[in-house]
Amino acid sequence: MSIQIRITVSKEINDLLERVSKKLGKKKSMLARELMEQKMYDLELIQKELKDLDEKG
């Protein structure tokens, strides 16, 4: 199940997302989602959640 969220970014961040998304051939929203997921991974939030699920299961 997918949930949509709305974020507000500065004009500069929006411009950067647009340029990079065009260069990569991706939608801006997909790039933003991937960046958010990568940051969560870098902060070890995803690994912690998966470990907690594994310990409960």
Secondary structure, DSSP 8 states (H G I E B T S, - for coil): ----------HHHHHHHHHHHHHHT--HHHHHHHHHHHHHHHTTHHHHHHHHHHHH-
